[in-house]
Amino acid sequence: MILYQLLRMIFTVLLSASQKLLTLSFLLYAGLLGMPTGDDKEGTDKDADKSTSIRNSEASIRGVDVSRWQKEIDWSLVKEANVSFAFVKATQGDFRLDPYFARNWEETKRMGIKRGAYHYFKPEDPIEGQIEIFIRTVTLEPGDLPPVLDVEVSDSRIPPQELRQNIRTWLEAITKYYGVKPIIYTSQNYYRRWLQGYFPEYHFWIARYSDVQPETHHTDSWKFWQFTDSGSIAGINSAVDMNFFAGDLDLLSQLCMPEFVVAQESPLKQMKYIQPQP
C-alpha cells in the first residue's frame, strides 16, 4: 500500500511537470512565429503612440498663439526655436483690441514667421460689431495665414441655433472681405457639443491637451492641433500655447493668403440693419 501511494505521487509530479513544459514550449514557438499571445495592445494605445510620435517628430511644423498674456516677446529667439507660424490675438467682442497686436503682427513678419490674426468671439456681443472691429484692425498680406474665429465660450441666454448663425455670419462676412475662408478655433469638447457637422466648408483648429489627436465629424477636417497651453519657448517669458500643423511647409504655404487678393469694402455697409453713422 505504501509503495503504491509513493508511485502514484511520483506519477502526479511527473505529469504536472510535463504539462508545464509543453505550455512553455508552445508559448516560445508562438513568439517565434509572431502569433498573438493575448498581450498585444490595440486601439487607443496605438492611436496615442501614433499621435505622440507625429507631434514630437522633427519634421512636424510647430507654432504658437499669443496675446497680451505673453506681453512683450523676443520674436528673434522664437524664430531660432524652430517655430514656423504664429497666431496673434487681434480683437475680442465688439470693442476690445489686444494691446500687443500691432507689435506682434509686425515682428512676426520681420522675423519671417508665418502669421495669422484671430478674433475672440463673444456670443453676447452684436455680431456686426465683431465683424467691423476685426476688419478695421487687421490688414492681411500675401503669405499671411487666414483669419481665425476663436470660439470657446457659450451663453445660456443664446440658443444653439442662434449661436451657430452668428458664427456663420462672421465667417461669411470675413470671407467676402478678405477673399479667403477663415479657420475656426475651438476646444475638442466645445466642438463636439456645438459645432461638429455644422461647418464642413471651414477648416478647424482644435485644442486637445492629450496625446491623442483631435477627432472630428466625418464631414469636417482639422488643420491645426493645440496640444498644450503650458509650452515653453525661448523669447517668451511665460507659458504659451503650442500647436502642430497637419502637413508640411508646402501645405502650410498653400493655406496662406494668395497673391493679388484685394480686400473689399466692408460687408457691413450692405447689411440692412446697419444704421447710418451720425
C-alpha positions as CSV (number, residue, x, y, z in Angstrom):
1,M,0.0,0.0,0.0
2,I,2.8,2.4,0.9
3,L,4.7,1.6,-2.3
4,Y,1.5,2.2,-4.4
5,Q,0.9,5.6,-2.9
6,L,4.6,6.5,-3.4
7,L,4.4,5.5,-7.1
8,R,1.2,7.5,-7.5
9,M,2.7,10.6,-6.0
10,I,5.8,10.4,-8.3
11,F,3.5,9.9,-11.4
12,T,1.4,13.0,-10.5
13,V,4.6,15.2,-10.1
14,L,5.9,14.0,-13.5
15,L,2.6,14.6,-15.2
16,S,2.4,18.2,-13.9
17,A,6.0,19.0,-14.9
18,S,5.4,17.7,-18.4
19,Q,2.3,19.9,-18.8
20,K,4.2,23.0,-17.8
21,L,7.0,22.1,-20.2
22,L,4.5,21.6,-23.0
23,T,2.9,25.0,-22.3
24,L,6.2,26.8,-22.2
25,S,7.3,25.2,-25.5
26,F,4.1,26.4,-27.2
27,L,4.5,30.0,-26.0
28,L,8.1,30.0,-27.2
29,Y,7.0,28.6,-30.6
30,A,4.2,31.2,-30.9
31,G,6.5,34.0,-30.0
32,L,9.0,32.9,-32.7
33,L,6.2,32.9,-35.3
34,G,4.8,36.2,-34.2
35,M,1.5,34.7,-33.2
36,P,-0.7,36.7,-30.8
37,T,-0.3,35.8,-27.2
38,G,-3.0,38.0,-25.6
39,D,-0.7,40.8,-24.5
40,D,-0.9,42.9,-27.7
41,K,-2.4,46.4,-27.1
42,E,-5.0,47.6,-29.5
43,G,-7.0,50.8,-30.3
44,T,-6.4,53.8,-28.0
45,D,-2.9,52.9,-27.0
46,K,-1.7,52.6,-30.6
47,D,-3.5,55.8,-31.6
48,A,-1.9,57.6,-28.7
49,D,1.6,56.3,-29.7
50,K,1.0,57.4,-33.3
51,S,-0.2,60.9,-32.3
52,T,2.7,61.4,-29.9
53,S,5.2,60.3,-32.5
54,I,3.7,62.6,-35.1
55,R,3.6,65.6,-32.7
56,N,7.2,65.1,-31.5
57,S,8.7,64.4,-34.9
58,E,11.5,66.7,-36.0
59,A,9.6,67.1,-39.3
60,S,6.4,68.4,-37.6
61,I,5.5,72.0,-38.2
62,R,5.2,73.8,-34.8
63,G,3.6,77.1,-34.0
64,V,2.4,79.3,-31.1
65,D,-0.5,81.5,-30.4
66,V,-0.1,84.6,-28.3
67,S,-2.0,87.5,-26.8
68,R,-1.5,90.2,-24.1
69,W,-0.8,87.4,-21.6
70,Q,2.6,86.8,-23.1
71,K,3.4,90.5,-23.0
72,E,6.5,91.6,-25.0
73,I,8.0,88.8,-27.0
74,D,11.5,88.5,-28.5
75,W,10.5,87.1,-31.8
76,S,14.1,86.5,-33.0
77,L,14.5,83.9,-30.3
78,V,11.2,82.4,-31.1
79,K,12.3,82.0,-34.7
80,E,15.5,80.3,-33.6
81,A,13.4,77.9,-31.5
82,N,12.1,76.3,-34.8
83,V,8.7,78.0,-34.7
84,S,7.2,78.1,-38.1
85,F,3.9,80.0,-37.6
86,A,2.2,82.2,-35.0
87,F,-1.4,83.2,-34.5
88,V,-1.7,86.6,-32.8
89,K,-4.8,87.8,-31.0
90,A,-6.1,91.0,-32.6
91,T,-9.6,91.7,-31.2
92,Q,-12.3,90.5,-28.8
93,G,-16.0,91.0,-28.8
94,D,-17.1,94.2,-30.4
95,F,-14.8,96.7,-28.8
96,R,-11.6,95.3,-27.3
97,L,-8.2,95.4,-29.1
98,D,-5.3,93.4,-27.9
99,P,-2.6,95.9,-26.8
100,Y,0.3,93.8,-28.1
101,F,-1.3,93.0,-31.5
102,A,0.4,95.7,-33.6
103,R,3.9,94.8,-32.2
104,N,3.4,91.1,-32.6
105,W,2.0,91.5,-36.1
106,E,5.0,93.5,-37.3
107,E,7.6,91.4,-35.5
108,T,6.4,88.1,-36.8
109,K,6.5,89.4,-40.4
110,R,10.0,90.8,-39.8
111,M,11.3,87.5,-38.5
112,G,9.8,85.5,-41.4
113,I,7.4,83.6,-39.2
114,K,4.1,82.9,-40.9
115,R,1.5,84.9,-39.1
116,G,-2.3,84.8,-38.6
117,A,-4.7,87.0,-36.7
118,Y,-7.5,85.8,-34.6
119,H,-10.7,87.3,-33.1
120,Y,-12.1,86.1,-29.8
121,F,-15.8,85.6,-30.3
122,K,-18.2,86.8,-27.6
123,P,-21.7,85.3,-28.1
124,E,-23.5,88.1,-26.2
125,D,-21.9,90.9,-28.3
126,P,-23.6,92.1,-31.5
127,I,-22.1,90.2,-34.4
128,E,-21.9,93.2,-36.8
129,G,-19.6,94.9,-34.3
130,Q,-17.4,91.9,-34.0
131,I,-17.0,91.9,-37.8
132,E,-16.3,95.6,-38.0
133,I,-13.7,95.7,-35.3
134,F,-11.7,92.9,-36.9
135,I,-11.6,94.3,-40.4
136,R,-10.7,97.7,-39.1
137,T,-7.8,96.2,-37.1
138,V,-6.3,93.5,-39.3
139,T,-4.7,94.1,-42.8
140,L,-3.7,90.8,-44.4
141,E,-0.9,90.5,-47.0
142,P,0.0,87.7,-49.3
143,G,1.6,84.9,-47.3
144,D,-0.4,85.5,-44.2
145,L,-2.5,82.7,-42.7
146,P,-6.3,83.0,-43.0
147,P,-8.2,84.9,-40.3
148,V,-9.3,82.8,-37.3
149,L,-12.5,82.9,-35.2
150,D,-11.8,81.8,-31.7
151,V,-15.0,80.1,-30.4
152,E,-14.7,78.7,-26.9
153,V,-17.4,80.3,-24.8
154,S,-21.2,80.0,-24.8
155,D,-24.1,81.9,-23.3
156,S,-27.1,80.2,-21.7
157,R,-29.3,83.1,-23.0
158,I,-28.4,82.3,-26.6
159,P,-29.9,79.2,-28.3
160,P,-27.5,76.9,-30.1
161,Q,-29.1,77.7,-33.5
162,E,-28.6,81.5,-32.9
163,L,-25.0,80.9,-31.7
164,R,-24.2,79.0,-34.9
165,Q,-25.9,81.5,-37.1
166,N,-23.8,84.4,-35.6
167,I,-20.7,82.3,-36.1
168,R,-21.6,81.8,-39.7
169,T,-22.4,85.4,-40.2
170,W,-18.9,86.4,-39.0
171,L,-17.3,83.7,-41.2
172,E,-19.1,84.7,-44.3
173,A,-18.5,88.4,-43.9
174,I,-14.8,87.9,-43.3
175,T,-14.6,85.6,-46.3
176,K,-16.2,88.2,-48.5
177,Y,-13.9,91.0,-47.2
178,Y,-10.5,89.2,-47.4
179,G,-11.3,86.7,-50.2
180,V,-10.2,83.7,-48.1
181,K,-12.2,81.4,-45.8
182,P,-11.4,81.8,-42.1
183,I,-10.4,78.9,-39.7
184,I,-12.5,78.0,-36.7
185,Y,-10.6,77.6,-33.4
186,T,-12.3,75.7,-30.6
187,S,-11.7,73.0,-28.0
188,Q,-12.5,69.4,-28.5
189,N,-15.4,69.4,-26.1
190,Y,-16.9,72.6,-27.4
191,Y,-16.6,71.3,-30.9
192,R,-18.5,68.1,-30.0
193,R,-21.3,70.0,-28.2
194,W,-21.9,72.9,-30.5
195,L,-20.1,72.8,-33.8
196,Q,-19.5,69.3,-35.2
197,G,-21.1,68.7,-38.6
198,Y,-22.4,72.3,-39.0
199,F,-19.4,73.9,-40.7
200,P,-18.0,71.4,-43.2
201,E,-16.7,74.1,-45.6
202,Y,-14.2,75.5,-43.0
203,H,-11.1,74.1,-41.5
204,F,-10.8,73.6,-37.8
205,W,-8.0,74.4,-35.3
206,I,-8.8,72.3,-32.2
207,A,-7.4,72.4,-28.7
208,R,-7.0,69.0,-27.2
209,Y,-4.5,68.7,-24.4
210,S,-3.8,65.0,-24.9
211,D,-1.5,62.5,-26.6
212,V,-4.5,61.7,-28.9
213,Q,-5.0,63.9,-31.9
214,P,-8.3,65.8,-32.4
215,E,-11.4,63.9,-33.5
216,T,-13.9,65.4,-36.0
217,H,-17.1,64.6,-37.7
218,H,-16.6,62.8,-41.0
219,T,-17.6,65.9,-42.9
220,D,-15.1,68.1,-41.0
221,S,-11.4,68.5,-41.1
222,W,-8.8,69.9,-38.7
223,K,-5.6,71.6,-39.8
224,F,-4.1,72.8,-36.5
225,W,-3.9,71.0,-33.2
226,Q,-3.2,73.0,-30.0
227,F,-1.7,70.2,-27.9
228,T,-0.8,72.2,-24.7
229,D,-1.4,75.5,-23.1
230,S,1.8,75.3,-21.0
231,G,4.6,75.3,-23.5
232,S,8.0,76.8,-23.0
233,I,9.7,78.7,-25.9
234,A,12.8,80.9,-25.8
235,G,11.8,84.5,-26.2
236,I,8.5,84.1,-24.4
237,N,8.7,84.7,-20.6
238,S,5.5,82.8,-19.7
239,A,3.6,79.7,-20.6
240,V,2.4,79.7,-24.2
241,D,0.0,77.6,-26.3
242,M,1.8,75.2,-28.6
243,N,0.4,74.0,-31.9
244,F,1.0,71.4,-34.6
245,F,0.1,71.8,-38.3
246,A,-1.2,68.7,-40.0
247,G,1.1,68.9,-43.0
248,D,4.5,70.2,-44.3
249,L,5.6,73.7,-45.1
250,D,4.4,73.5,-48.7
251,L,0.9,72.7,-47.5
252,L,1.1,75.5,-44.9
253,S,2.0,77.9,-47.6
254,Q,-0.9,76.8,-49.8
255,L,-3.2,77.6,-46.9
256,C,-2.0,81.2,-46.8
257,M,-3.3,84.3,-48.5
258,P,-2.6,84.2,-52.2
259,E,-1.1,87.0,-54.3
260,F,-3.3,89.8,-55.7
261,V,-6.2,89.4,-53.2
262,V,-7.8,92.9,-52.8
263,A,-9.9,93.5,-49.7
264,Q,-13.4,94.5,-50.5
265,E,-15.4,97.3,-48.9
266,S,-16.8,96.4,-45.5
267,P,-19.7,93.9,-46.0
268,L,-21.5,95.6,-43.1
269,K,-22.4,98.5,-45.3
270,Q,-24.6,96.2,-47.3
271,M,-26.5,94.8,-44.2
272,K,-29.9,96.3,-43.9
273,Y,-29.9,96.5,-40.1
274,I,-26.8,98.8,-40.0
275,Q,-27.9,102.4,-39.4
276,P,-26.1,105.3,-41.0
277,Q,-23.3,106.8,-38.9
278,P,-24.2,110.1,-37.2
